[in-house]
């Protein structure tokens, strides 16, 4: 099994699927710039109108698409050299108000050990608990949320945009060493100034806050809804389990069917299995790599998980509700609890 990855990687390299696709990312980048220009023009023409909230939603979608590009640059998918990709990723992350150094450290650890307890930061306890041991520790209001976290998952995602900004700033203002701290603070500060000053200058205060709230809610919901299907509800690996690289990445990842529309909607993260096996592979090549990886999995009898987007959400919500049961009161009468729910 240890040779499984070497074999599939050789086929991928010989097929040219790791080559950069500058034409593709030039088109995507150009399209996002045009979309931004259209949103700004529309906002200027609308003036003092509640229809501005529709443009705020559009801006939330735009920022999510920019975040996808930042993710791809961080994985060396866009430009030819590592330093150039890092610079691009840092600027793109700042455009959406996130710290690249914070995200890169967190995401690198996730890729090394997806769904491994104690090593994958994406399953560490936050507001949501992803393993029963963490859910059982929840107290007070957090326990109330945890017991219902599957049902509350999407509403909570509307707050994820605020959370990402908060975590980024907390990281940048922390006492520990932070790579390019002042560069990132300057870029993010400039980003908020460019966005917030005109917003509160030209719109009434209430409308400006509503605009900002809608933008943050759409951004958080879109980001969370894109990343959630990738690993949540897939096998969780014990801290001391031993798995080869190929099995570890394939068994803990879930692909989303849908072809080109899913690729555009999710920024290529619908091919999560292939992305984890080949993080530097550009988005346009992932579909071809899928056929190669599926064939290898079939030959080695390794489970390859792929489902529809809606089915993935049902799996994730069911999994979160099942984990959340660990936070219930051990002295609660099950019959009373049943009638309370009805």
Phi and psi in degrees as a GROMACS rama.xvg file:
@    title "Ramachandran Plot"
@    xaxis  label "Phi"
@    yaxis  label "Psi"
@TYPE xy
-64.3019  -25.3273  UNK-2
-84.9323  -7.03351  UNK-3
-58.6068  -45.5485  UNK-4
-67.7567  -41.07  UNK-5
-60.4878  -38.9315  UNK-6
-68.6079  -47.1305  UNK-7
-69.8064  -33.4416  UNK-8
-65.7031  -36.7245  UNK-9
-64.2702  -42.6922  UNK-10
-63.6891  -41.1876  UNK-11
-62.6824  -45.8373  UNK-12
-63.3907  -45.0293  UNK-13
-65.1092  -25.2295  UNK-14
-83.2215  -4.44193  UNK-15
74.3466  22.5951  UNK-16
-82.496  -4.8483  UNK-17
-99.3449  0.624089  UNK-18
-70.1189  145.723  UNK-19
-68.9172  150.127  UNK-20
-124.066  72.2078  UNK-21
-60.9012  -34.1964  UNK-22
-59.6691  -41.6817  UNK-23
-64.8966  -50.2973  UNK-24
-70.6992  -25.8872  UNK-25
-66.4004  -41.5191  UNK-26
-66.0053  -42.8618  UNK-27
-64.5921  -47.0294  UNK-28
-61.3769  -43.5493  UNK-29
-63.1207  -39.4579  UNK-30
-64.0192  -38.9663  UNK-31
-69.6886  -35.9885  UNK-32
-64.231  -43.2595  UNK-33
-63.7362  -39.6017  UNK-34
-64.1354  -41.925  UNK-35
-62.0283  -43.5265  UNK-36
-61.301  -39.447  UNK-37
-66.0494  -40.1886  UNK-38
-65.4995  -42.2911  UNK-39
-65.0387  -42.1404  UNK-40
-63.9963  -44.4143  UNK-41
-62.0865  -39.5215  UNK-42
-64.3703  -40.2078  UNK-43
-65.437  -40.7962  UNK-44
-73.4383  -33.1612  UNK-45
-69.7484  -39.1841  UNK-46
65.1318  -138.373  UNK-47
-79.0956  79.2354  UNK-48
-143.481  142.089  UNK-49
-70.7524  -10.7349  UNK-50
-65.1044  -12.2066  UNK-51
-56.7723  -27.7233  UNK-52
-66.0954  -28.376  UNK-53
-65.9309  -39.1282  UNK-54
-70.2328  -31.7278  UNK-55
-62.6393  -41.3778  UNK-56
-62.8355  -41.8975  UNK-57
-60.7708  -38.1257  UNK-58
-66.6831  -36.2091  UNK-59
-62.3876  -40.2551  UNK-60
-66.296  -43.2322  UNK-61
-59.9406  -46.5547  UNK-62
-61.9257  -35.3196  UNK-63
-65.6783  -41.5519  UNK-64
-64.2301  -36.1545  UNK-65
-65.5099  -38.4333  UNK-66
-62.3671  -36.5192  UNK-67
-60.5765  -42.6445  UNK-68
-65.686  -38.5952  UNK-69
-61.0425  -41.3242  UNK-70
-60.8589  -43.1208  UNK-71
-70.6442  -37.5712  UNK-72
-64.9601  -39.6125  UNK-73
-62.3944  -29.1564  UNK-74
-90.7421  12.0362  UNK-75
64.5444  33.7073  UNK-76
-90.3269  -19.4244  UNK-77
-100.514  -58.8304  UNK-78
-97.9677  173.505  UNK-79
-84.9046  -21.6208  UNK-80
-121.045  154.734  UNK-81
-60.78  -51.2742  UNK-82
-59.1119  -38.6584  UNK-83
-65.3096  -41.8294  UNK-84
-63.7137  -39.7575  UNK-85
-61.2735  -45.4292  UNK-86
-62.0026  -44.2432  UNK-87
-63.3925  -44.5475  UNK-88
-62.1722  -38.7239  UNK-89
-65.2739  -40.9546  UNK-90
-68.9081  -44.9037  UNK-91
-65.1931  -38.427  UNK-92
-63.1014  -39.8574  UNK-93
-65.3417  -32.6284  UNK-94
-59.0429  -34.8516  UNK-95
-95.9023  3.02006  UNK-96
84.4031  27.8523  UNK-97
-118.536  151.959  UNK-98
-84.2553  121.176  UNK-99
-67.0059  -40.5982  UNK-100
-64.2865  -39.0045  UNK-101
-65.4528  -50.0225  UNK-102
-64.781  -41.6815  UNK-103
-62.9336  -43.0642  UNK-104
-63.1798  -44.6685  UNK-105
-65.2593  -45.2853  UNK-106
-71.7886  -33.5332  UNK-107
-63.192  -41.9555  UNK-108
-66.0511  -35.7566  UNK-109
-63.5132  -46.4515  UNK-110
-63.7501  -34.3661  UNK-111
-69.4646  -33.9177  UNK-112
-143.033  66.8376  UNK-113
-62.7503  130.553  UNK-114
61.6173  19.5741  UNK-115
-93.0556  125.04  UNK-116
-61.5849  130.999  UNK-117
86.528  -9.14196  UNK-118
-125.824  -26.1436  UNK-119
-93.183  111.705  UNK-120
-65.1853  -19.0178  UNK-121
-73.7095  -12.2485  UNK-122
-114.705  12.3081  UNK-123
-72.3102  151.16  UNK-124
-66.2946  133.996  UNK-125
-133.517  -125.069  UNK-126
-74.8119  -34.884  UNK-127
-96.149  138.495  UNK-128
-102.998  132.995  UNK-129
-107.696  -10.0034  UNK-130
-132.284  150.281  UNK-131
-62.9277  -33.621  UNK-132
-60.6974  -38.7727  UNK-133
-72.305  -39.6993  UNK-134
-61.6417  -37.3915  UNK-135
-66.4163  -20.8298  UNK-136
-85.7702  -9.9862  UNK-137
-64.9696  138.99  UNK-138
-129.798  154.983  UNK-139
58.7759  -132.738  UNK-140
-60.7994  -38.2897  UNK-141
-62.9119  -38.5456  UNK-142
-64.7858  -39.8264  UNK-143
-58.557  -45.1461  UNK-144
-67.6181  -43.3038  UNK-145
-62.0359  -39.3711  UNK-146
-63.4813  -21.7544  UNK-147
-120.884  21.6682  UNK-148
-66.2182  -26.8187  UNK-149
-65.4691  -46.0897  UNK-150
-69.5912  -30.188  UNK-151
-90.4592  -2.48642  UNK-152
-57.8667  -53.4549  UNK-153
-67.5995  -41.9345  UNK-154
-58.5925  -38.4089  UNK-155
-66.3355  -29.0739  UNK-156
-63.9833  -23.6643  UNK-157
-65.5534  -15.6799  UNK-158
-96.915  -3.46354  UNK-159
-67.1627  -30.3283  UNK-160
-61.1851  -45.4352  UNK-161
-62.1771  -41.2682  UNK-162
-62.368  -41.2756  UNK-163
-64.5845  -40.475  UNK-164
-63.8496  -43.7311  UNK-165
-62.7119  -47.7114  UNK-166
-63.7354  -37.1331  UNK-167
-64.392  -47.394  UNK-168
-68.5139  -37.0415  UNK-169
-61.5609  -40.1241  UNK-170
-64.9142  -44.7896  UNK-171
-69.8834  -26.9254  UNK-172
-96.6662  6.20937  UNK-173
-72.249  163.595  UNK-174
-80.0431  -22.8301  UNK-175
-69.871  171.404  UNK-176
-67.8684  133.398  UNK-177
-130.708  121.03  UNK-178
-67.9578  128.947  UNK-179
57.4021  39.8329  UNK-180
-55.3643  -52.7751  UNK-181
-72.8712  -29.1672  UNK-182
-63.7135  -45.7429  UNK-183
-68.2571  -41.4431  UNK-184
-61.6241  -40.5948  UNK-185
-64.8002  -43.4886  UNK-186
-65.8372  -44.7794  UNK-187
-68.2871  -39.2985  UNK-188
-61.1824  -42.5078  UNK-189
-63.2626  -39.6295  UNK-190
-60.784  -48.3517  UNK-191
-67.5148  -34.7908  UNK-192
-65.1859  -45.9773  UNK-193
-63.1253  -34.2477  UNK-194
-84.3019  -46.4846  UNK-195
-80.5548  -37.3364  UNK-196
-61.653  -52.2303  UNK-197
-63.5956  -35.1269  UNK-198
-59.7547  -48.9528  UNK-199
-83.7917  -12.7414  UNK-200
-80.3129  -41.7281  UNK-201
-97.9404  -17.212  UNK-202
-112.171  152.577  UNK-203
-58.2829  151.236  UNK-204
-56.5292  -46.0798  UNK-205
-61.1497  -43.2157  UNK-206
-67.1641  -37.2137  UNK-207
-63.8748  -43.0703  UNK-208
-66.0405  -38.2163  UNK-209
-64.3205  -42.1825  UNK-210
-57.2971  -48.9689  UNK-211
-63.5479  -40.2246  UNK-212
-64.1778  -43.3215  UNK-213
-65.1322  -44.0447  UNK-214
-59.383  -46.1842  UNK-215
-66.7602  -39.2604  UNK-216
-65.3767  -44.8869  UNK-217
-66.4289  -42.2221  UNK-218
-59.84  -49.1938  UNK-219
-64.1481  -43.0049  UNK-220
-64.7422  -44.5889  UNK-221
-65.5616  -44.5762  UNK-222
-61.3976  -51.1441  UNK-223
-64.2786  -40.4958  UNK-224
-68.6951  -21.5925  UNK-225
-82.7206  -41.4524  UNK-226
-84.1406  -25.4051  UNK-227
-60.0887  -43.0329  UNK-228
-67.615  -14.0713  UNK-229
-67.0897  -41.624  UNK-230
-136.589  -20.9786  UNK-231
-66.5397  130.092  UNK-232
88.0596  -2.92859  UNK-233
-87.7345  167.277  UNK-234
-54.4329  137.396  UNK-235
-98.2944  131.099  UNK-236
-94.1994  131.408  UNK-237
-65.8712  152.732  UNK-238
-57.2137  -33.6375  UNK-239
-101.83  7.7121  UNK-240
-70.2592  146.224  UNK-241
-114.792  116.479  UNK-242
-134.657  142.625  UNK-243
-71.5882  163.199  UNK-244
-57.9248  -45.3473  UNK-245
-62.8502  -49.8309  UNK-246
-64.0111  -42.2196  UNK-247
-59.5593  -45.3989  UNK-248
-73.8032  -38.9509  UNK-249
-73.3962  -44.464  UNK-250
-68.6443  -24.2919  UNK-251
-100.688  2.05308  UNK-252
-116.18  151.353  UNK-253
-129.46  128.488  UNK-254
-89.8173  156.066  UNK-255
-115.8  124.703  UNK-256
-71.0551  160.904  UNK-257
142.863  -16.0136  UNK-258
70.4085  -139.329  UNK-259
-62.6375  -37.6254  UNK-260
-68.2561  -37.1974  UNK-261
-68.0676  -34.9328  UNK-262
-64.9013  -42.5228  UNK-263
-69.4898  -42.2786  UNK-264
-63.313  -39.413  UNK-265
-108.443  9.59382  UNK-266
62.4889  30.3391  UNK-267
87.1081  -7.50167  UNK-268
-74.736  -4.58998  UNK-269
-67.6423  -21.7659  UNK-270
-98.7834  60.6461  UNK-271
-67.7796  -35.9943  UNK-272
-60.5604  -51.6013  UNK-273
-66.9434  -36.2836  UNK-274
-62.7872  -39.8457  UNK-275
-72.8384  -30.2328  UNK-276
-75.8233  -35.9695  UNK-277
-134.227  75.4341  UNK-278
-58.9203  -26.7655  UNK-279
-90.6469  6.61621  UNK-280
-76.3827  126.941  UNK-281
-62.7224  152.505  UNK-282
-53.3341  -43.512  UNK-283
-64.8294  -17.3911  UNK-284
-94.6725  -7.32849  UNK-285
-65.1015  -36.2012  UNK-286
-63.5049  -39.8244  UNK-287
-68.9901  -38.1627  UNK-288
-64.3787  -32.2431  UNK-289
-56.1889  -42.6629  UNK-290
-63.9213  -38.9551  UNK-291
-67.673  -44.7334  UNK-292
-67.8727  -41.6092  UNK-293
-60.0112  -40.3899  UNK-294
-64.1943  -41.2527  UNK-295
-65.6946  -40.9352  UNK-296
-64.5729  -39.4483  UNK-297
-64.711  -40.8536  UNK-298
-67.6579  -33.5427  UNK-299
-98.8206  1.72354  UNK-300
58.2501  41.6658  UNK-301
-98.0128  126.322  UNK-302
-59.0369  128.719  UNK-303
-117.258  113.873  UNK-304
-98.0528  126.252  UNK-305
-148.196  133.444  UNK-306
-150.55  177.86  UNK-307
-77.7543  163.594  UNK-308
-63.0117  -44.9767  UNK-309
-67.6706  -38.8446  UNK-310
-63.536  -37.379  UNK-311
-63.8365  -38.8654  UNK-312
-65.258  -39.973  UNK-313
-62.1373  -40.3729  UNK-314
-63.9335  -45.5167  UNK-315
-62.7027  -47.2377  UNK-316
-64.6977  -40.6327  UNK-317
-63.4586  -42.0851  UNK-318
-63.1596  -44.7661  UNK-319
-64.3807  -39.9971  UNK-320
-66.112  -37.6291  UNK-321
-65.4213  -43.5655  UNK-322
-63.8932  -39.5678  UNK-323
-63.4846  -21.1299  UNK-324
-62.0468  -23.535  UNK-325
-66.9207  -15.1693  UNK-326
-91.7887  1.53635  UNK-327
-71.0994  157.046  UNK-328
-69.3116  120.762  UNK-329
-64.7931  -16.6436  UNK-330
-99.2947  4.60172  UNK-331
-75.4813  134.689  UNK-332
-74.1871  123.147  UNK-333
-62.4842  -32.4676  UNK-334
-69.2114  -42.5979  UNK-335
-61.5096  -42.3969  UNK-336
-62.9838  -36.8538  UNK-337
-64.3059  -44.715  UNK-338
-70.4713  -30.1564  UNK-339
-65.1011  -37.5316  UNK-340
-71.4766  -30.687  UNK-341
